[in-house]
Amino acid sequence: MTMKIRVIMATAAASVLLFPGTATALAYPVEDAPLLTGNPLYSAGKVPPAAGCPDRPAKGKSLASVKKHVKALVTCMNDAWLPHLKEADLSFVPPGLEMKGTALEKNSGRYCFGAKMDPTRSEAVNCFGRFISVHIRPDWIKASDDLPILVELSSVYGEYVQHLVDIREGYNALHADDDKEIQEQLRRYSLQANCLGGITAKSVWHALGYPAKDARRLLNLAKADADAPKSKDRYFGKSTNVAYWTKRGYSTSDPRSCKTWTAPSSKVS
């Protein structure tokens, strides 16, 4: 998913939010933040299955074939979200797509804003709501199937949607009194991206020919990804909640079901 980029952004936000005299207490769940709790996205209805997507090319086991595959997936995600947001009078600008051919290099490379990336696994990150940067490693090239790629890209695309509808702006405007509150706000933001990612995956599922039996695997992969970084700080929610919100988005196809901001704290722990 986009865990590292969100941690760094949250850490930077914490230095501002904890400045003396600037914090105001917020009750949990989040209140008085209309861009988060009453966003127009929630009244736009269900995201329909994508239409007119190009055929999903075989992933293959070369860097070139993986790049082609990634491009096809993102193009289909655009085809799903563009008509939906336009019909709701919400703006849509397709994300730029940057694919770095670092799969066989020892140097890990860097994210869009300069932070080091994990050299052991392929990752995609949402860069300031302008483009999606994909760093391809041997794990994606050697994988027997492409479902892990879909899981990664759909979650990142969910975060891109948050930028499109100004949820990121609303999140940046939140204040907090302490680190505990900051971390819960970040979990609400991140888990909403997972939920919107579930919607994204469902919208392209049939158009790209994924079998119904793989739906459970999608949830298991999302859960496993949440378990991967071992940390005492639950920046992104425990794995069961990641699976809960991903499944919620996938099963409903409705952004209204992704209102993590008003969910009980137990669902964003």
Secondary structure as GFF3:
##gff-version 3
##sequence-region A 1 269
A	DSSP	alpha_helix	3	17	.	.	.	ID=ss1
A	DSSP	alpha_helix	34	37	.	.	.	ID=ss2
A	DSSP	three_ten_helix	40	43	.	.	.	ID=ss3
A	DSSP	alpha_helix	63	87	.	.	.	ID=ss4
A	DSSP	beta_strand	96	100	.	.	.	ID=ss5
A	DSSP	beta_strand	123	127	.	.	.	ID=ss6
A	DSSP	beta_strand	131	135	.	.	.	ID=ss7
A	DSSP	alpha_helix	138	142	.	.	.	ID=ss8
A	DSSP	alpha_helix	147	164	.	.	.	ID=ss9
A	DSSP	alpha_helix	167	172	.	.	.	ID=ss10
A	DSSP	alpha_helix	179	205	.	.	.	ID=ss11
A	DSSP	three_ten_helix	212	214	.	.	.	ID=ss12
A	DSSP	alpha_helix	215	227	.	.	.	ID=ss13
A	DSSP	alpha_helix	239	252	.	.	.	ID=ss14
A	DSSP	three_ten_helix	255	258	.	.	.	ID=ss15
A	DSSP	three_ten_helix	260	262	.	.	.	ID=ss16
A	DSSP	three_ten_helix	265	268	.	.	.	ID=ss17
###
